[in-house]
């Protein structure tokens, strides 16, 4: 799905996959986030994704020029999930709004697993 914006110079179309990849790259830079998760609904399995699949654990929806972003994450063992979530929400909201010029209405976080970091 593409997000369309009209400017005085012309039209701009941004694909949701671009926004999802960008948001995913911001998310994995946050302290306490190990990576994105891919959930196999059929088997109920959660798989840790590497940096080349950042958009797989992210869903972007656009309604009335406002973005809703869903993250499926794996967090580090021992971190405060609320603190990690607050940090992630503020970083993603600021960065995506600066990147796209669109308003981020919601950021939903689904913690799919915990992993011990060596």
C-alpha positions, 0 to 999 in steps of 0.5 A: 500500500502506498501513502500519497502526499500532495505538495505544491511541486507534485505528488509523493508516494511512499510504499508502506514497506519502505516505512516498515524497513526504516522503522525496523532499522530504528527499532533494532538500534534501541537498547534492549531490543535483540531483533524483530520477530516473525510469528508463524501463526500455523505453528505458533513459532517465533523466529528471530530475524536478522538485519536483512529482514527488518520489515518482516516484524513490522506492520504499517497501516495508513489511515487519513494520513496518520500512521499506525506501526506494529512491532513484533520484537524479541527483547533482551533478558533482564531489561525492563520491558516498559522502559524499552517500549517507551524508548522505542516508541519515542525514537520511532515516532520522532524518526519516522515523522521526520523521515516521512513528514506524516504523523505517527498516531500509534506504535503498538509493541508485541513482545514475542520472546526474550533472549539471553545475550552472550 
